[in-house]
């Protein structure tokens, strides 16, 4: 990739390409998007913004 490519972002898919993605990111040539970490972050953000469903509430166990 070179500055002539005019890429604004690069989507990197596949573990073997991670080293190349890190080199591109270090060079600051384009934003690097790693799908799996990005998707995990998105899911965690969405879960943090939601109220837990009522069925997720576990009733207290009483002994008696």
Biopython code that builds the backbone (N, CA, C, O; Angstrom):
import numpy as np
from Bio.PDB.StructureBuilder import StructureBuilder

atoms = [
    (1, "UNK", "N", (0.846, -1.172, 0.000)),
    (1, "UNK", "CA", (0.000, 0.000, 0.000)),
    (1, "UNK", "C", (0.890, 1.234, 0.000)),
    (1, "UNK", "O", (1.907, 1.290, 0.692)),
    (2, "UNK", "N", (0.492, 2.201, -0.778)),
    (2, "UNK", "CA", (1.247, 3.447, -0.822)),
    (2, "UNK", "C", (0.288, 4.618, -0.698)),
    (2, "UNK", "O", (-0.928, 4.442, -0.768)),
    (3, "UNK", "N", (0.823, 5.791, -0.518)),
    (3, "UNK", "CA", (-0.017, 6.984, -0.402)),
    (3, "UNK", "C", (-0.805, 7.223, -1.684)),
    (3, "UNK", "O", (-1.851, 7.871, -1.657)),
    (4, "UNK", "N", (-0.321, 6.712, -2.789)),
    (4, "UNK", "CA", (-1.017, 6.870, -4.060)),
    (4, "UNK", "C", (-2.329, 6.093, -4.097)),
    (4, "UNK", "O", (-3.203, 6.395, -4.910)),
    (5, "UNK", "N", (-2.475, 5.092, -3.223)),
    (5, "UNK", "CA", (-3.691, 4.276, -3.203)),
    (5, "UNK", "C", (-4.896, 5.056, -2.685)),
    (5, "UNK", "O", (-6.036, 4.734, -3.021)),
    (6, "UNK", "N", (-4.649, 6.077, -1.872)),
    (6, "UNK", "CA", (-5.691, 6.934, -1.308)),
    (6, "UNK", "C", (-6.702, 6.173, -0.451)),
    (6, "UNK", "O", (-7.847, 6.607, -0.327)),
    (7, "UNK", "N", (-6.312, 5.077, 0.126)),
    (7, "UNK", "CA", (-7.209, 4.330, 1.005)),
    (7, "UNK", "C", (-7.385, 5.089, 2.310)),
    (7, "UNK", "O", (-6.418, 5.593, 2.882)),
    (8, "UNK", "N", (-8.612, 5.168, 2.772)),
    (8, "UNK", "CA", (-8.894, 5.811, 4.050)),
    (8, "UNK", "C", (-8.969, 4.797, 5.166)),
    (8, "UNK", "O", (-8.757, 5.135, 6.331)),
    (9, "UNK", "N", (-9.266, 3.570, 4.826)),
    (9, "UNK", "CA", (-9.347, 2.503, 5.819)),
    (9, "UNK", "C", (-8.996, 1.182, 5.156)),
    (9, "UNK", "O", (-9.194, 0.996, 3.956)),
    (10, "UNK", "N", (-8.471, 0.272, 5.962)),
    (10, "UNK", "CA", (-8.141, -1.066, 5.493)),
    (10, "UNK", "C", (-8.797, -2.049, 6.445)),
    (10, "UNK", "O", (-8.612, -1.957, 7.659)),
    (11, "UNK", "N", (-9.561, -2.987, 5.905)),
    (11, "UNK", "CA", (-10.185, -4.025, 6.721)),
    (11, "UNK", "C", (-9.316, -5.256, 6.602)),
    (11, "UNK", "O", (-9.111, -5.781, 5.508)),
    (12, "UNK", "N", (-8.802, -5.717, 7.735)),
    (12, "UNK", "CA", (-7.895, -6.856, 7.764)),
    (12, "UNK", "C", (-8.643, -8.072, 8.279)),
    (12, "UNK", "O", (-9.197, -8.057, 9.378)),
    (13, "UNK", "N", (-8.653, -9.122, 7.475)),
    (13, "UNK", "CA", (-9.332, -10.357, 7.852)),
    (13, "UNK", "C", (-8.319, -11.485, 7.816)),
    (13, "UNK", "O", (-7.661, -11.706, 6.799)),
    (14, "UNK", "N", (-8.195, -12.191, 8.914)),
    (14, "UNK", "CA", (-7.311, -13.348, 8.954)),
    (14, "UNK", "C", (-6.083, -13.103, 9.803)),
    (14, "UNK", "O", (-5.388, -12.099, 9.651)),
    (15, "UNK", "N", (-5.831, -14.039, 10.697)),
    (15, "UNK", "CA", (-4.712, -13.941, 11.628)),
    (15, "UNK", "C", (-3.355, -13.710, 10.986)),
    (15, "UNK", "O", (-2.574, -12.912, 11.505)),
    (16, "UNK", "N", (-3.037, -14.379, 9.866)),
    (16, "UNK", "CA", (-1.710, -14.195, 9.269)),
    (16, "UNK", "C", (-1.445, -12.767, 8.797)),
    (16, "UNK", "O", (-0.290, -12.392, 8.597)),
    (17, "UNK", "N", (-2.485, -11.973, 8.617)),
    (17, "UNK", "CA", (-2.308, -10.612, 8.117)),
    (17, "UNK", "C", (-2.117, -9.580, 9.221)),
    (17, "UNK", "O", (-1.902, -8.403, 8.928)),
    (18, "UNK", "N", (-2.189, -9.992, 10.476)),
    (18, "UNK", "CA", (-2.134, -9.039, 11.578)),
    (18, "UNK", "C", (-0.814, -8.269, 11.618)),
    (18, "UNK", "O", (-0.804, -7.079, 11.933)),
    (19, "UNK", "N", (0.294, -8.930, 11.303)),
    (19, "UNK", "CA", (1.583, -8.227, 11.307)),
    (19, "UNK", "C", (1.608, -7.125, 10.246)),
    (19, "UNK", "O", (2.112, -6.029, 10.490)),
    (20, "UNK", "N", (1.062, -7.425, 9.074)),
    (20, "UNK", "CA", (0.980, -6.418, 8.019)),
    (20, "UNK", "C", (0.090, -5.264, 8.464)),
    (20, "UNK", "O", (0.416, -4.099, 8.235)),
    (21, "UNK", "N", (-1.024, -5.584, 9.093)),
    (21, "UNK", "CA", (-1.939, -4.544, 9.573)),
    (21, "UNK", "C", (-1.254, -3.647, 10.589)),
    (21, "UNK", "O", (-1.428, -2.429, 10.560)),
    (22, "UNK", "N", (-0.487, -4.230, 11.475)),
    (22, "UNK", "CA", (0.213, -3.430, 12.484)),
    (22, "UNK", "C", (1.248, -2.513, 11.844)),
    (22, "UNK", "O", (1.434, -1.380, 12.288)),
    (23, "UNK", "N", (1.921, -2.996, 10.805)),
    (23, "UNK", "CA", (2.894, -2.142, 10.103)),
    (23, "UNK", "C", (2.181, -0.976, 9.417)),
    (23, "UNK", "O", (2.659, 0.158, 9.453)),
    (24, "UNK", "N", (1.040, -1.260, 8.793)),
    (24, "UNK", "CA", (0.275, -0.188, 8.154)),
    (24, "UNK", "C", (-0.199, 0.832, 9.185)),
    (24, "UNK", "O", (-0.148, 2.038, 8.945)),
    (25, "UNK", "N", (-0.657, 0.343, 10.323)),
    (25, "UNK", "CA", (-1.139, 1.239, 11.382)),
    (25, "UNK", "C", (0.006, 2.103, 11.906)),
    (25, "UNK", "O", (-0.167, 3.299, 12.138)),
    (26, "UNK", "N", (1.168, 1.494, 12.090)),
    (26, "UNK", "CA", (2.327, 2.240, 12.596)),
    (26, "UNK", "C", (2.767, 3.315, 11.604)),
    (26, "UNK", "O", (3.234, 4.383, 11.999)),
    (27, "UNK", "N", (2.613, 3.024, 10.319)),
    (27, "UNK", "CA", (2.996, 4.001, 9.295)),
    (27, "UNK", "C", (1.971, 5.126, 9.188)),
    (27, "UNK", "O", (2.245, 6.159, 8.576)),
    (28, "UNK", "N", (0.787, 4.933, 9.783)),
    (28, "UNK", "CA", (-0.246, 5.957, 9.758)),
    (28, "UNK", "C", (-0.826, 6.201, 8.379)),
    (28, "UNK", "O", (-1.345, 7.281, 8.099)),
    (29, "UNK", "N", (-0.740, 5.200, 7.520)),
    (29, "UNK", "CA", (-1.196, 5.381, 6.144)),
    (29, "UNK", "C", (-2.711, 5.281, 6.006)),
    (29, "UNK", "O", (-3.288, 5.876, 5.095)),
    (30, "UNK", "N", (-3.357, 4.544, 6.889)),
    (30, "UNK", "CA", (-4.817, 4.378, 6.815)),
    (30, "UNK", "C", (-5.292, 3.804, 8.136)),
    (30, "UNK", "O", (-4.526, 3.188, 8.878)),
    (31, "UNK", "N", (-6.561, 4.015, 8.415)),
    (31, "UNK", "CA", (-7.153, 3.391, 9.604)),
    (31, "UNK", "C", (-7.203, 1.886, 9.365)),
    (31, "UNK", "O", (-7.519, 1.435, 8.264)),
    (32, "UNK", "N", (-6.894, 1.121, 10.390)),
    (32, "UNK", "CA", (-6.917, -0.331, 10.284)),
    (32, "UNK", "C", (-8.120, -0.841, 11.052)),
    (32, "UNK", "O", (-8.300, -0.518, 12.226)),
    (33, "UNK", "N", (-8.939, -1.636, 10.392)),
    (33, "UNK", "CA", (-10.128, -2.201, 11.016)),
    (33, "UNK", "C", (-9.945, -3.709, 11.082)),
    (33, "UNK", "O", (-9.844, -4.382, 10.057)),
    (34, "UNK", "N", (-9.905, -4.229, 12.302)),
    (34, "UNK", "CA", (-9.825, -5.674, 12.501)),
    (34, "UNK", "C", (-11.230, -6.149, 12.862)),
    (34, "UNK", "O", (-11.725, -5.811, 13.937)),
    (35, "UNK", "N", (-11.890, -6.925, 11.993)),
    (35, "UNK", "CA", (-13.298, -7.252, 12.175)),
    (35, "UNK", "C", (-13.649, -7.917, 13.501)),
    (35, "UNK", "O", (-14.622, -7.516, 14.140)),
    (36, "UNK", "N", (-12.898, -8.905, 13.929)),
    (36, "UNK", "CA", (-13.272, -9.627, 15.155)),
    (36, "UNK", "C", (-13.151, -8.729, 16.384)),
    (36, "UNK", "O", (-14.119, -8.631, 17.138)),
    (37, "UNK", "N", (-12.010, -8.063, 16.629)),
    (37, "UNK", "CA", (-11.954, -7.166, 17.784)),
    (37, "UNK", "C", (-12.977, -6.037, 17.696)),
    (37, "UNK", "O", (-13.551, -5.641, 18.710)),
    (38, "UNK", "N", (-13.209, -5.515, 16.485)),
    (38, "UNK", "CA", (-14.195, -4.442, 16.321)),
    (38, "UNK", "C", (-15.597, -4.935, 16.646)),
    (38, "UNK", "O", (-16.366, -4.242, 17.313)),
    (39, "UNK", "N", (-15.928, -6.130, 16.177)),
    (39, "UNK", "CA", (-17.250, -6.692, 16.453)),
    (39, "UNK", "C", (-17.420, -6.958, 17.945)),
    (39, "UNK", "O", (-18.485, -6.692, 18.502)),
    (40, "UNK", "N", (-16.385, -7.479, 18.597)),
    (40, "UNK", "CA", (-16.460, -7.735, 20.041)),
    (40, "UNK", "C", (-16.678, -6.436, 20.810)),
    (40, "UNK", "O", (-17.476, -6.396, 21.746)),
    (41, "UNK", "N", (-15.980, -5.384, 20.425)),
    (41, "UNK", "CA", (-16.152, -4.090, 21.084)),
    (41, "UNK", "C", (-17.569, -3.567, 20.892)),
    (41, "UNK", "O", (-18.174, -3.036, 21.823)),
    (42, "UNK", "N", (-18.096, -3.720, 19.680)),
    (42, "UNK", "CA", (-19.448, -3.259, 19.403)),
    (42, "UNK", "C", (-20.473, -4.022, 20.247)),
    (42, "UNK", "O", (-21.393, -3.419, 20.800)),
    (43, "UNK", "N", (-20.317, -5.340, 20.345)),
    (43, "UNK", "CA", (-21.246, -6.149, 21.149)),
    (43, "UNK", "C", (-21.177, -5.732, 22.613)),
    (43, "UNK", "O", (-22.212, -5.580, 23.263)),
    (44, "UNK", "N", (-19.975, -5.548, 23.135)),
    (44, "UNK", "CA", (-19.831, -5.146, 24.535)),
    (44, "UNK", "C", (-20.451, -3.783, 24.796)),
    (44, "UNK", "O", (-21.092, -3.585, 25.828)),
    (45, "UNK", "N", (-20.270, -2.835, 23.873)),
    (45, "UNK", "CA", (-20.895, -1.514, 24.020)),
    (45, "UNK", "C", (-22.414, -1.632, 24.017)),
    (45, "UNK", "O", (-23.098, -1.011, 24.832)),
    (46, "UNK", "N", (-22.935, -2.435, 23.092)),
    (46, "UNK", "CA", (-24.391, -2.604, 23.011)),
    (46, "UNK", "C", (-24.944, -3.276, 24.262)),
    (46, "UNK", "O", (-26.009, -2.894, 24.749)),
    (47, "UNK", "N", (-24.240, -4.263, 24.783)),
    (47, "UNK", "CA", (-24.698, -4.938, 25.997)),
    (47, "UNK", "C", (-24.657, -3.997, 27.199)),
    (47, "UNK", "O", (-25.538, -4.045, 28.058)),
    (48, "UNK", "N", (-23.646, -3.154, 27.258)),
    (48, "UNK", "CA", (-23.524, -2.228, 28.384)),
    (48, "UNK", "C", (-24.642, -1.189, 28.376)),
    (48, "UNK", "O", (-25.022, -0.677, 29.429)),
    (49, "UNK", "N", (-25.166, -0.879, 27.202)),
    (49, "UNK", "CA", (-26.214, 0.138, 27.071)),
    (49, "UNK", "C", (-27.619, -0.423, 27.317)),
    (49, "UNK", "O", (-28.576, 0.343, 27.429)),
    (50, "UNK", "N", (-27.747, -1.724, 27.400)),
    (50, "UNK", "CA", (-29.070, -2.339, 27.524)),
    (50, "UNK", "C", (-29.375, -2.718, 28.963)),
    (50, "UNK", "O", (-28.480, -2.989, 29.764)),
    (51, "UNK", "N", (-30.646, -2.727, 29.259)),
    (51, "UNK", "CA", (-31.104, -3.236, 30.554)),
    (51, "UNK", "C", (-31.149, -4.754, 30.447)),
    (51, "UNK", "O", (-31.527, -5.283, 29.401)),
    (52, "UNK", "N", (-30.774, -5.461, 31.497)),
    (52, "UNK", "CA", (-30.852, -6.918, 31.407)),
    (52, "UNK", "C", (-32.317, -7.353, 31.322)),
    (52, "UNK", "O", (-33.190, -6.727, 31.924)),
    (53, "UNK", "N", (-32.582, -8.423, 30.577)),
    (53, "UNK", "CA", (-33.959, -8.917, 30.502)),
    (53, "UNK", "C", (-34.408, -9.438, 31.857)),
    (53, "UNK", "O", (-33.586, -9.855, 32.673)),
    (54, "UNK", "N", (-35.700, -9.414, 32.091)),
    (54, "UNK", "CA", (-36.226, -9.860, 33.385)),
    (54, "UNK", "C", (-35.859, -11.312, 33.672)),
    (54, "UNK", "O", (-35.652, -11.679, 34.828)),
    (55, "UNK", "N", (-35.778, -12.124, 32.652)),
    (55, "UNK", "CA", (-35.451, -13.543, 32.849)),
    (55, "UNK", "C", (-34.006, -13.730, 33.299)),
    (55, "UNK", "O", (-33.638, -14.805, 33.773)),
    (56, "UNK", "N", (-33.182, -12.682, 33.152)),
    (56, "UNK", "CA", (-31.791, -12.801, 33.567)),
    (56, "UNK", "C", (-31.626, -12.629, 35.074)),
    (56, "UNK", "O", (-30.561, -12.903, 35.627)),
    (57, "UNK", "N", (-32.680, -12.178, 35.724)),
    (57, "UNK", "CA", (-32.608, -11.990, 37.174)),
    (57, "UNK", "C", (-32.729, -13.362, 37.851)),
    (57, "UNK", "O", (-33.692, -14.099, 37.638)),
    (58, "UNK", "N", (-31.750, -13.669, 38.648)),
    (58, "UNK", "CA", (-31.738, -14.949, 39.338)),
    (58, "UNK", "C", (-32.342, -14.751, 40.718)),
    (58, "UNK", "O", (-31.870, -13.910, 41.483)),
    (59, "UNK", "N", (-33.382, -15.514, 41.048)),
    (59, "UNK", "CA", (-33.996, -15.333, 42.373)),
    (59, "UNK", "C", (-33.040, -15.778, 43.477)),
    (59, "UNK", "O", (-32.217, -16.674, 43.288)),
    (60, "UNK", "N", (-33.168, -15.137, 44.616)),
    (60, "UNK", "CA", (-32.335, -15.487, 45.773)),
    (60, "UNK", "C", (-32.729, -16.880, 46.281)),
    (60, "UNK", "O", (-33.905, -17.243, 46.275)),
    (61, "UNK", "N", (-31.764, -17.625, 46.703)),
    (61, "UNK", "CA", (-32.014, -18.958, 47.261)),
    (61, "UNK", "C", (-32.125, -18.807, 48.782)),
    (61, "UNK", "O", (-31.225, -18.281, 49.438)),
    (62, "UNK", "N", (-33.206, -19.261, 49.299)),
    (62, "UNK", "CA", (-33.390, -19.207, 50.746)),
    (62, "UNK", "C", (-33.307, -20.597, 51.315)),
    (62, "UNK", "O", (-33.805, -21.559, 50.730)),
    (63, "UNK", "N", (-32.683, -20.689, 52.444)),
    (63, "UNK", "CA", (-32.567, -21.995, 53.112)),
    (63, "UNK", "C", (-33.453, -21.958, 54.349)),
    (63, "UNK", "O", (-33.467, -20.988, 55.106)),
    (64, "UNK", "N", (-34.154, -22.994, 54.518)),
    (64, "UNK", "CA", (-35.003, -22.914, 55.698)),
    (64, "UNK", "C", (-35.611, -24.166, 56.127)),
    (64, "UNK", "O", (-36.343, -24.191, 57.116)),
]
sb = StructureBuilder()
sb.init_structure("model")
sb.init_model(0)
sb.init_chain("A")
sb.init_seg("    ")
for serial, (resi, resn, name, xyz) in enumerate(atoms, 1):
    if name == "N":
        sb.init_residue(resn, " ", resi, " ")
    sb.init_atom(name, np.array(xyz, "f"), 0.0, 1.0, " ", f" {name:<3s}", serial, name[0])
structure = sb.get_structure()
